[in-house]
Amino acid sequence: MIEINNVSQTFATQSGQIHALADINLSIARNEFVTLVGRSGCGKSTLLRIIAGLQPATSGTANVDGQKIEAPTSSVSMMFQKPALLPWRNVVENIMLPAEIMRLDKSKVRQRAEELLSLVGLKGFEKKLPHQLSGGMQQRVSLCRSLVQEPKVLLMDEPFSALDALTREELSGELQRIVMEQETTIVFVTHSIEEAVLLADRVVVMSPRPGRIQEVVPVDIQRPRSLGHNDNAAAVTGVSARLHDLLMDPALGVAKR
């Protein structure tokens, strides 16, 4: 589904060049959930923007479903850290914005929007304005907006990081359920080890700048997953510990204590 081949990214600044990414090679299967983790500045968000077609790579290519990505496309959707809902539009109108931009069939998209609202527990909130919703509810609306055109790939750049811990874990649970019911390939950026383990089929650990793939850790744990006491608790703890050790490795620039 997604093929990233020898991708490197360099930015020119007044003080010189910044090497954000170096020789990234990664294959992501259809309907797979892959999480990118690493320290700030390692190029996680840059890699997402390249896959989204929002930024050209300095070298290398990103392909989605066999097509080279050179510009934004309806087959790839992106969800950001902040919901960025239009304050004068109600919930349904915000969700349907991509349909208007892409000139899709409004009646079909409206039906899809209502289905997604039910899926995320917001049925009955269709006519509410953004300021009438909590932060977690706004992010649910943003998630619906990202899925409404039925993208083949959903890119998520720390979408829950601004939320409190309980809401964050609740939305991680919601996203797991959506993943189990929808057919979408997801690439998710996070700084949270727990979030990565709860959500991912594989976790890609990236080194400090220039970002390279340090290791890819499989998460072979049955869904749904949680941080509480359950049959999968030991496995969740084991993968979390492995990721913690990798991210604290001296090779990644942080001395172990």
Backbone as CSV, one residue per row, in Angstrom:
resi,resn,N_x,N_y,N_z,CA_x,CA_y,CA_z,C_x,C_y,C_z
1,MET,0.830,-1.212,0.000,0.000,0.000,0.000,0.863,1.259,0.000
2,ILE,1.736,1.414,1.028,2.656,2.555,1.064,4.079,2.041,0.920
3,GLU,4.811,2.608,-0.021,6.217,2.258,-0.228,7.053,3.526,-0.141
4,ILE,7.940,3.578,0.829,8.849,4.713,0.991,10.243,4.236,0.629
5,ASN,10.805,4.819,-0.404,12.067,4.336,-0.959,13.156,5.398,-0.883
6,ASN,14.158,5.144,-0.033,15.366,5.995,0.048,15.035,7.479,0.215
7,VAL,14.055,7.777,1.056,13.636,9.163,1.248,14.586,9.895,2.187
8,SER,15.083,11.027,1.735,15.880,11.940,2.556,15.298,13.339,2.408
9,GLN,15.466,14.138,3.463,14.930,15.497,3.426,15.928,16.460,4.058
10,THR,16.257,17.510,3.321,17.160,18.550,3.799,16.477,19.899,3.644
11,PHE,16.564,20.728,4.689,15.998,22.071,4.646,17.126,23.090,4.682
12,ALA,17.000,24.125,3.863,17.976,25.213,3.872,17.512,26.293,4.838
13,THR,18.404,26.720,5.739,18.101,27.794,6.684,19.192,28.852,6.596
14,GLN,18.984,29.955,7.285,19.968,31.029,7.262,21.291,30.590,7.884
15,SER,21.220,29.660,8.824,22.436,29.194,9.496,23.044,27.954,8.841
16,GLY,22.431,27.488,7.756,22.958,26.305,7.078,21.863,25.297,6.789
17,GLN,22.266,24.110,6.418,21.299,23.065,6.072,20.937,22.223,7.300
18,ILE,19.659,21.821,7.353,19.185,20.898,8.378,18.824,19.589,7.693
19,HIS,19.457,18.523,8.115,19.173,17.194,7.556,18.099,16.531,8.423
20,ALA,16.874,16.569,7.947,15.742,16.079,8.739,15.587,14.563,8.652
21,LEU,15.741,14.000,7.452,15.569,12.561,7.235,16.711,12.040,6.383
22,ALA,17.098,10.786,6.642,18.186,10.190,5.870,17.851,8.742,5.518
23,ASP,17.704,8.481,4.219,17.577,7.111,3.699,16.484,6.306,4.397
24,ILE,15.268,6.813,4.349,14.133,6.100,4.948,13.575,5.108,3.935
25,ASN,13.522,3.846,4.344,12.901,2.794,3.539,11.885,2.066,4.409
26,LEU,10.642,2.049,3.954,9.587,1.446,4.764,8.439,1.001,3.870
27,SER,7.947,-0.197,4.114,6.766,-0.713,3.412,5.651,-0.900,4.436
28,ILE,4.467,-0.413,4.101,3.307,-0.518,4.981,2.198,-1.213,4.212
29,ALA,1.662,-2.278,4.779,0.666,-3.095,4.099,-0.717,-2.451,4.148
30,ARG,-1.584,-2.883,3.272,-2.960,-2.394,3.247,-3.648,-2.711,4.582
31,ASN,-4.347,-1.719,5.124,-5.085,-1.826,6.386,-4.186,-2.011,7.609
32,GLU,-2.899,-1.779,7.465,-1.991,-1.883,8.604,-1.981,-0.562,9.366
33,PHE,-1.773,-0.653,10.687,-1.647,0.524,11.544,-0.193,0.603,11.999
34,VAL,0.533,1.615,11.516,1.947,1.792,11.848,2.115,3.099,12.610
35,THR,2.839,3.026,13.719,3.097,4.205,14.537,4.561,4.595,14.436
36,LEU,4.816,5.897,14.309,6.176,6.426,14.293,6.458,7.074,15.645
37,VAL,7.552,6.650,16.304,7.948,7.247,17.570,9.403,7.689,17.485
38,GLY,9.765,8.643,18.300,11.125,9.158,18.320,11.140,10.503,19.005
39,ARG,12.318,10.994,19.307,12.440,12.257,20.010,12.062,13.431,19.102
40,SER,11.739,14.567,19.697,11.370,15.756,18.927,12.464,16.111,17.928
41,GLY,12.045,16.434,16.707,12.995,16.832,15.684,13.573,15.700,14.864
42,CYS,13.068,14.466,15.079,13.640,13.336,14.344,13.026,13.159,12.955
43,GLY,12.050,13.989,12.594,11.516,13.949,11.233,10.222,13.177,11.062
44,LYS,9.558,12.818,12.160,8.314,12.051,12.061,7.252,12.805,11.262
45,SER,7.022,14.061,11.643,5.998,14.859,10.956,6.406,15.172,9.525
46,THR,7.692,15.364,9.312,8.190,15.606,7.947,7.876,14.424,7.046
47,LEU,8.081,13.217,7.573,7.789,12.014,6.793,6.295,11.934,6.464
48,LEU,5.432,12.274,7.427,3.994,12.278,7.154,3.647,13.257,6.035
49,ARG,4.235,14.447,6.083,3.925,15.455,5.055,4.384,15.002,3.673
50,ILE,5.466,14.258,3.613,5.933,13.729,2.323,4.935,12.703,1.790
51,ILE,4.454,11.810,2.674,3.464,10.801,2.252,2.164,11.475,1.827
52,ALA,1.824,12.589,2.494,0.579,13.304,2.178,0.674,14.119,0.896
53,GLY,1.887,14.289,0.368,2.061,15.120,-0.816,2.097,16.596,-0.499
54,LEU,2.262,16.941,0.782,2.316,18.343,1.184,3.722,18.916,1.075
55,GLN,4.695,18.037,0.930,6.091,18.473,0.877,6.888,17.489,0.037
56,PRO,7.615,17.940,-0.964,8.417,17.020,-1.780,9.674,16.597,-1.030
57,ALA,10.044,15.352,-1.175,11.293,14.874,-0.577,12.477,15.421,-1.361
58,THR,13.571,15.665,-0.653,14.788,16.099,-1.330,15.286,15.016,-2.271
59,SER,15.186,13.772,-1.826,15.517,12.630,-2.684,14.685,11.438,-2.245
60,GLY,14.517,10.479,-3.143,13.699,9.311,-2.853,12.243,9.532,-3.234
61,THR,11.418,8.508,-3.042,10.014,8.575,-3.451,9.104,7.966,-2.395
62,ALA,7.860,8.444,-2.387,6.791,7.853,-1.581,5.668,7.466,-2.533
63,ASN,5.233,6.219,-2.464,4.182,5.719,-3.342,3.017,5.201,-2.516
64,VAL,1.812,5.487,-2.951,0.603,4.976,-2.310,-0.204,4.218,-3.350
65,ASP,-0.431,2.951,-3.085,-1.198,2.095,-3.995,-0.619,2.112,-5.403
66,GLY,0.714,2.110,-5.481,1.402,2.046,-6.759,1.598,3.371,-7.460
67,GLN,1.070,4.458,-6.874,1.181,5.770,-7.497,2.159,6.649,-6.715
68,LYS,3.084,7.280,-7.439,4.025,8.181,-6.795,3.289,9.416,-6.294
69,ILE,3.535,9.775,-5.023,2.880,10.940,-4.436,3.708,12.189,-4.709
70,GLU,3.121,13.124,-5.439,3.794,14.391,-5.755,2.957,15.598,-5.360
71,ALA,1.699,15.350,-4.963,0.793,16.426,-4.551,-0.321,15.787,-3.725
72,PRO,-1.074,16.580,-2.971,-2.191,16.021,-2.201,-3.183,15.286,-3.102
73,THR,-3.763,14.215,-2.566,-4.704,13.401,-3.330,-5.846,12.967,-2.422
74,SER,-7.006,12.701,-2.992,-8.176,12.305,-2.203,-8.000,10.940,-1.553
75,SER,-7.042,10.148,-2.015,-6.827,8.821,-1.437,-6.037,8.874,-0.137
76,VAL,-5.478,10.043,0.185,-4.694,10.219,1.409,-5.275,11.384,2.198
77,SER,-5.633,11.121,3.456,-6.174,12.152,4.329,-5.225,12.348,5.508
78,MET,-5.220,13.570,6.079,-4.312,13.857,7.185,-5.062,14.537,8.317
79,MET,-4.812,14.064,9.539,-5.400,14.630,10.749,-4.274,15.198,11.603
80,PHE,-4.457,16.453,12.054,-3.390,17.157,12.758,-3.631,17.192,14.268
81,GLN,-2.671,17.778,14.973,-2.732,17.838,16.436,-3.949,18.623,16.913
82,LYS,-4.262,19.729,16.236,-5.421,20.528,16.600,-6.554,20.257,15.618
83,PRO,-7.800,20.234,16.099,-8.921,19.888,15.217,-9.162,20.876,14.088
84,ALA,-8.845,22.160,14.289,-8.979,23.183,13.238,-10.364,23.167,12.592
85,LEU,-11.394,23.102,13.443,-12.766,23.165,12.934,-13.134,24.620,12.651
86,LEU,-13.926,24.830,11.625,-14.378,26.185,11.295,-15.466,26.582,12.298
87,PRO,-15.256,27.650,13.074,-16.159,27.961,14.191,-17.573,28.326,13.779
88,TRP,-17.773,28.791,12.545,-19.103,29.199,12.101,-19.884,28.052,11.449
89,ARG,-19.248,26.890,11.347,-19.921,25.738,10.741,-20.231,24.715,11.813
90,ASN,-21.415,24.090,11.709,-21.759,23.072,12.707,-21.000,21.777,12.437
91,VAL,-21.249,20.769,13.261,-20.490,19.520,13.197,-20.564,18.882,11.819
92,VAL,-21.771,18.684,11.301,-21.921,18.033,9.995,-21.277,18.869,8.893
93,GLU,-21.447,20.174,8.947,-20.864,21.050,7.921,-19.335,20.986,7.953
94,ASN,-18.755,20.880,9.138,-17.304,20.732,9.235,-16.847,19.393,8.654
95,ILE,-17.586,18.343,8.954,-17.215,17.017,8.451,-17.302,16.970,6.928
96,MET,-18.263,17.674,6.354,-18.485,17.615,4.915,-17.591,18.554,4.109
97,LEU,-16.739,19.297,4.789,-15.871,20.245,4.086,-15.031,19.585,2.982
98,PRO,-14.389,18.414,3.229,-13.623,17.783,2.146,-14.477,17.464,0.916
99,ALA,-15.742,17.113,1.148,-16.631,16.799,0.018,-16.856,18.026,-0.844
100,GLU,-16.980,19.187,-0.207,-17.176,20.423,-0.959,-15.921,20.783,-1.749
101,ILE,-14.767,20.615,-1.113,-13.511,20.948,-1.782,-13.271,20.028,-2.976
102,MET,-13.586,18.728,-2.801,-13.336,17.739,-3.849,-14.522,17.555,-4.779
103,ARG,-15.610,18.296,-4.502,-16.828,18.226,-5.332,-17.369,16.804,-5.433
104,LEU,-17.497,16.176,-4.273,-18.053,14.831,-4.198,-19.578,14.910,-4.095
105,ASP,-20.232,13.771,-4.266,-21.690,13.691,-4.164,-22.110,13.993,-2.726
106,LYS,-22.765,15.140,-2.516,-23.069,15.589,-1.156,-24.023,14.654,-0.420
107,SER,-24.972,14.070,-1.130,-25.933,13.186,-0.464,-25.237,11.934,0.074
108,LYS,-24.328,11.365,-0.706,-23.594,10.184,-0.259,-22.660,10.534,0.899
109,VAL,-22.016,11.687,0.802,-21.088,12.096,1.855,-21.848,12.416,3.136
110,ARG,-23.035,13.005,3.009,-23.854,13.295,4.188,-24.217,11.997,4.913
111,GLN,-24.572,10.984,4.163,-24.887,9.689,4.772,-23.657,9.100,5.459
112,ARG,-22.506,9.219,4.802,-21.254,8.737,5.384,-20.922,9.513,6.665
113,ALA,-21.145,10.826,6.666,-20.882,11.653,7.841,-21.737,11.206,9.022
114,GLU,-23.004,10.920,8.765,-23.901,10.492,9.834,-23.494,9.121,10.381
115,GLU,-23.035,8.242,9.494,-22.554,6.929,9.939,-21.321,7.077,10.834
116,LEU,-20.410,7.967,10.443,-19.192,8.176,11.226,-19.506,8.799,12.579
117,LEU,-20.450,9.730,12.621,-20.831,10.342,13.889,-21.385,9.297,14.853
118,SER,-22.158,8.371,14.336,-22.650,7.277,15.184,-21.493,6.412,15.662
119,LEU,-20.543,6.181,14.790,-19.407,5.326,15.111,-18.568,5.900,16.250
120,VAL,-18.433,7.238,16.283,-17.597,7.862,17.323,-18.417,8.376,18.507
121,GLY,-19.696,8.030,18.552,-20.516,8.385,19.703,-21.007,9.819,19.721
122,LEU,-21.158,10.443,18.546,-21.604,11.834,18.492,-22.952,11.996,17.779
123,LYS,-23.709,10.932,17.690,-25.046,11.042,17.100,-25.883,11.978,17.975
124,GLY,-26.558,12.926,17.350,-27.329,13.917,18.087,-26.618,15.249,18.234
125,PHE,-25.332,15.286,17.845,-24.548,16.515,17.949,-24.341,17.175,16.576
126,GLU,-25.089,16.727,15.579,-24.863,17.175,14.209,-24.892,18.694,14.048
127,LYS,-25.761,19.385,14.764,-25.946,20.824,14.566,-25.240,21.676,15.619
128,LYS,-24.424,21.038,16.461,-23.666,21.797,17.455,-22.503,22.517,16.786
129,LEU,-22.161,23.688,17.312,-20.996,24.426,16.845,-19.762,23.986,17.635
130,PRO,-18.556,24.164,17.083,-17.342,23.692,17.757,-17.201,24.166,19.202
131,HIS,-17.568,25.428,19.494,-17.386,25.934,20.859,-18.313,25.257,21.863
132,GLN,-19.300,24.522,21.374,-20.216,23.803,22.251,-19.734,22.389,22.564
133,LEU,-18.563,22.027,22.048,-18.014,20.681,22.231,-16.761,20.720,23.092
134,SER,-16.501,19.618,23.796,-15.254,19.476,24.536,-14.108,19.229,23.559
135,GLY,-12.861,19.302,24.068,-11.709,19.049,23.203,-11.732,17.665,22.599
136,GLY,-12.108,16.672,23.401,-12.179,15.310,22.886,-13.245,15.150,21.828
137,MET,-14.378,15.811,22.009,-15.448,15.747,21.012,-15.028,16.434,19.718
138,GLN,-14.311,17.544,19.839,-13.824,18.217,18.644,-12.875,17.321,17.851
139,GLN,-12.021,16.577,18.553,-11.116,15.676,17.842,-11.867,14.515,17.200
140,ARG,-12.958,14.094,17.808,-13.797,13.071,17.168,-14.374,13.612,15.861
141,VAL,-14.808,14.858,15.880,-15.328,15.486,14.650,-14.212,15.560,13.602
142,SER,-13.015,15.951,14.039,-11.881,16.026,13.117,-11.568,14.657,12.515
143,LEU,-11.685,13.600,13.333,-11.463,12.245,12.830,-12.513,11.879,11.782
144,CYS,-13.769,12.211,12.052,-14.828,11.961,11.064,-14.537,12.693,9.762
145,ARG,-14.102,13.947,9.864,-13.788,14.738,8.667,-12.660,14.088,7.864
146,SER,-11.685,13.495,8.571,-10.557,12.850,7.895,-10.969,11.563,7.185
147,LEU,-12.044,10.944,7.663,-12.468,9.649,7.106,-13.625,9.773,6.114
148,VAL,-14.232,10.962,6.005,-15.496,11.062,5.290,-15.359,10.758,3.799
149,GLN,-14.200,11.054,3.195,-14.050,10.754,1.773,-13.532,9.340,1.528
150,GLU,-13.528,8.521,2.618,-13.090,7.123,2.554,-11.694,7.004,1.947
151,PRO,-10.709,7.632,2.584,-9.337,7.573,2.058,-8.747,6.181,2.184
152,LYS,-7.820,5.872,1.307,-7.093,4.610,1.429,-6.071,4.684,2.552
153,VAL,-5.572,5.897,2.803,-4.539,6.113,3.821,-4.946,7.285,4.707
154,LEU,-4.847,7.089,6.024,-5.081,8.163,6.987,-3.774,8.419,7.740
155,LEU,-3.294,9.649,7.681,-2.082,10.067,8.372,-2.492,10.890,9.583
156,MET,-1.941,10.573,10.759,-2.363,11.224,11.998,-1.122,11.754,12.724
157,ASP,-1.043,13.073,12.852,0.132,13.718,13.438,-0.163,14.164,14.875
158,GLU,0.134,13.294,15.831,-0.095,13.557,17.255,-1.494,14.110,17.526
159,PRO,-2.545,13.438,17.059,-3.884,14.015,17.141,-4.453,14.120,18.551
160,PHE,-3.893,13.358,19.510,-4.453,13.367,20.857,-3.541,14.047,21.874
161,SER,-2.439,14.623,21.435,-1.419,15.101,22.368,-1.869,16.294,23.209
162,ALA,-2.825,17.075,22.728,-3.266,18.257,23.473,-4.371,17.940,24.480
163,LEU,-4.768,16.678,24.563,-5.880,16.292,25.428,-5.381,15.774,26.771
164,ASP,-6.251,15.779,27.769,-5.872,15.221,29.060,-5.713,13.708,28.951
165,ALA,-5.028,13.113,29.937,-4.637,11.702,29.856,-5.833,10.770,29.712
166,LEU,-6.905,11.015,30.458,-8.063,10.122,30.400,-8.779,10.217,29.057
167,THR,-8.948,11.443,28.553,-9.583,11.611,27.242,-8.729,10.990,26.156
168,ARG,-7.412,11.128,26.302,-6.481,10.562,25.335,-6.618,9.043,25.274
169,GLU,-6.664,8.405,26.446,-6.801,6.948,26.452,-8.166,6.527,25.914
170,GLU,-9.199,7.319,26.239,-10.538,7.017,25.733,-10.570,7.072,24.205
171,LEU,-9.941,8.106,23.623,-9.919,8.233,22.168,-9.060,7.154,21.526
172,SER,-8.009,6.713,22.216,-7.212,5.592,21.704,-8.083,4.345,21.602
173,GLY,-8.947,4.149,22.597,-9.877,3.026,22.541,-10.866,3.156,21.404
174,GLU,-11.385,4.382,21.210,-12.306,4.631,20.099,-11.639,4.338,18.763
175,LEU,-10.386,4.796,18.632,-9.672,4.609,17.369,-9.423,3.125,17.109
176,GLN,-9.100,2.366,18.144,-8.943,0.919,17.977,-10.221,0.302,17.416
177,ARG,-11.354,0.702,17.976,-12.631,0.150,17.528,-12.906,0.524,16.071
178,ILE,-12.597,1.773,15.713,-12.802,2.217,14.330,-11.911,1.428,13.382
179,VAL,-10.659,1.208,13.801,-9.726,0.435,12.982,-10.260,-0.970,12.727
180,MET,-10.884,-1.552,13.751,-11.409,-2.911,13.613,-12.638,-2.958,12.710
181,GLU,-13.326,-1.806,12.542,-14.547,-1.778,11.740,-14.355,-1.177,10.354
182,GLN,-13.317,-0.360,10.172,-13.075,0.302,8.895,-11.854,-0.314,8.213
183,GLU,-11.754,-0.114,6.917,-10.600,-0.600,6.162,-9.783,0.604,5.701
184,THR,-8.848,1.006,6.552,-8.006,2.152,6.247,-6.591,1.886,6.733
185,THR,-5.622,2.204,5.920,-4.219,2.112,6.312,-3.875,3.383,7.093
186,ILE,-3.276,3.227,8.279,-3.028,4.381,9.146,-1.556,4.477,9.509
187,VAL,-1.018,5.700,9.389,0.325,6.013,9.891,0.143,7.104,10.944
188,PHE,0.589,6.818,12.161,0.257,7.629,13.340,1.543,8.071,14.027
189,VAL,1.707,9.370,14.208,2.874,9.918,14.904,2.507,10.201,16.350
190,THR,3.366,9.781,17.283,3.128,10.046,18.697,4.448,10.102,19.453
191,HIS,4.443,10.797,20.600,5.564,10.754,21.533,5.285,9.774,22.666
192,SER,4.084,9.226,22.693,3.658,8.368,23.796,3.895,6.900,23.480
193,ILE,4.731,6.246,24.280,4.976,4.815,24.114,3.683,4.034,24.334
194,GLU,2.929,4.401,25.368,1.689,3.679,25.673,0.702,3.766,24.511
195,GLU,0.576,4.960,23.936,-0.330,5.155,22.804,0.105,4.305,21.616
196,ALA,1.408,4.262,21.362,1.933,3.471,20.250,1.585,1.995,20.419
197,VAL,1.764,1.470,21.632,1.516,0.046,21.879,0.025,-0.272,21.809
198,LEU,-0.818,0.642,22.315,-2.254,0.402,22.283,-2.796,0.340,20.861
199,LEU,-2.183,1.087,19.940,-2.777,1.265,18.617,-2.144,0.452,17.501
200,ALA,-0.838,0.264,17.534,-0.110,-0.136,16.328,-0.040,-1.640,16.091
201,ASP,0.073,-1.996,14.800,0.501,-3.343,14.406,2.022,-3.424,14.436
202,ARG,2.673,-2.285,14.073,4.131,-2.172,14.166,4.484,-0.765,14.613
203,VAL,5.556,-0.662,15.398,6.047,0.643,15.842,7.412,0.879,15.213
204,VAL,7.532,1.984,14.481,8.793,2.355,13.849,9.512,3.343,14.763
205,VAL,10.671,2.938,15.285,11.460,3.778,16.176,12.486,4.536,15.346
206,MET,12.441,5.873,15.430,13.338,6.704,14.630,14.431,7.327,15.491
207,SER,15.609,7.470,14.911,16.755,8.058,15.596,16.658,9.570,15.554
208,PRO,17.452,10.272,16.407,17.490,11.735,16.322,17.999,12.190,14.958
209,ARG,17.793,13.482,14.690,18.142,14.067,13.404,19.586,13.777,13.001
210,PRO,19.809,13.390,11.727,18.771,13.146,10.723,18.041,11.842,11.013
211,GLY,16.715,11.888,10.917,15.909,10.735,11.266,16.194,9.527,10.382
212,ARG,16.494,8.443,11.032,16.652,7.148,10.369,15.790,6.131,11.098
213,ILE,15.471,5.024,10.444,14.724,3.967,11.123,15.701,3.155,11.957
214,GLN,15.553,3.261,13.269,16.420,2.536,14.187,16.011,1.069,14.300
215,GLU,14.705,0.859,14.440,14.186,-0.506,14.552,12.680,-0.483,14.325
216,VAL,12.148,-1.582,13.814,10.702,-1.738,13.665,10.258,-2.840,14.625
217,VAL,9.383,-2.485,15.562,8.961,-3.413,16.609,7.536,-3.883,16.327
218,PRO,7.330,-5.184,16.109,5.970,-5.690,15.907,5.192,-5.706,17.214
219,VAL,3.877,-5.466,17.115,3.014,-5.505,18.295,1.966,-6.589,18.043
220,ASP,2.328,-7.810,18.375,1.433,-8.948,18.118,0.556,-9.201,19.344
221,ILE,-0.346,-8.255,19.582,-1.234,-8.330,20.738,-2.670,-8.186,20.243
222,GLN,-3.529,-9.083,20.723,-4.919,-9.068,20.284,-5.602,-7.762,20.683
223,ARG,-6.450,-7.243,19.805,-7.260,-6.080,20.105,-8.628,-6.528,20.623
224,PRO,-9.293,-5.673,21.411,-8.880,-4.344,21.878,-7.834,-4.445,22.988
225,ARG,-6.993,-3.412,23.082,-5.943,-3.348,24.086,-6.234,-2.219,25.066
226,SER,-5.701,-2.343,26.278,-5.835,-1.265,27.248,-4.639,-1.299,28.179
227,LEU,-4.491,-0.242,28.990,-3.407,-0.174,29.960,-3.823,-0.753,31.303
228,GLY,-5.077,-1.174,31.420,-5.574,-1.723,32.677,-5.290,-3.205,32.803
229,HIS,-5.859,-3.822,33.831,-5.679,-5.253,34.072,-6.548,-6.045,33.099
230,ASN,-5.913,-6.852,32.270,-6.630,-7.713,31.333,-5.690,-8.824,30.882
231,ASP,-6.178,-9.682,30.018,-5.388,-10.836,29.585,-4.142,-10.434,28.811
232,ASN,-4.140,-9.219,28.225,-3.010,-8.786,27.407,-2.045,-7.860,28.148
233,ALA,-2.277,-7.650,29.450,-1.507,-6.662,30.204,-0.006,-6.948,30.164
234,ALA,0.362,-8.211,30.325,1.790,-8.549,30.350,2.441,-8.279,28.995
235,ALA,1.725,-8.601,27.920,2.272,-8.366,26.578,2.411,-6.878,26.298
236,VAL,1.417,-6.076,26.693,1.482,-4.622,26.512,2.673,-4.060,27.277
237,THR,2.871,-4.528,28.508,3.989,-4.063,29.325,5.323,-4.437,28.697
238,GLY,5.400,-5.651,28.148,6.648,-6.116,27.538,7.054,-5.290,26.328
239,VAL,6.092,-4.988,25.438,6.409,-4.185,24.254,6.737,-2.750,24.664
240,SER,6.011,-2.223,25.654,6.288,-0.862,26.140,7.711,-0.768,26.681
241,ALA,8.136,-1.786,27.423,9.490,-1.788,27.974,10.536,-1.836,26.872
242,ARG,10.270,-2.617,25.833,11.195,-2.708,24.708,11.347,-1.343,24.025
243,LEU,10.250,-0.667,23.799,10.305,0.646,23.162,11.009,1.666,24.057
244,HIS,10.743,1.596,25.340,11.417,2.497,26.280,12.924,2.300,26.217
245,ASP,13.368,1.047,26.197,14.803,0.775,26.131,15.413,1.306,24.838
246,LEU,14.695,1.140,23.725,15.207,1.637,22.450,15.330,3.151,22.447
247,LEU,14.315,3.824,22.970,14.309,5.291,22.953,15.288,5.876,23.964
248,MET,15.683,5.098,24.954,16.649,5.560,25.939,18.055,5.063,25.639
249,ASP,18.226,4.391,24.494,19.534,3.844,24.115,20.538,4.964,23.849
250,PRO,21.786,4.838,24.325,22.800,5.861,24.033,22.980,6.125,22.534
251,ALA,22.714,5.094,21.712,22.856,5.265,20.260,21.862,6.295,19.724
252,LEU,20.770,6.527,20.489,19.782,7.523,20.087,20.061,8.869,20.736
253,GLY,21.166,8.978,21.443,21.569,10.271,21.960,21.132,10.545,23.374
254,VAL,20.599,9.536,24.097,20.147,9.725,25.474,20.775,8.641,26.338
255,ALA,21.528,9.028,27.335,22.204,8.056,28.183,21.230,7.334,29.087
256,LYS,21.400,6.022,29.211,20.607,5.256,30.166,21.058,5.599,31.587
257,ARG,20.128,5.524,32.522,20.473,5.775,33.915,20.726,4.440,34.614
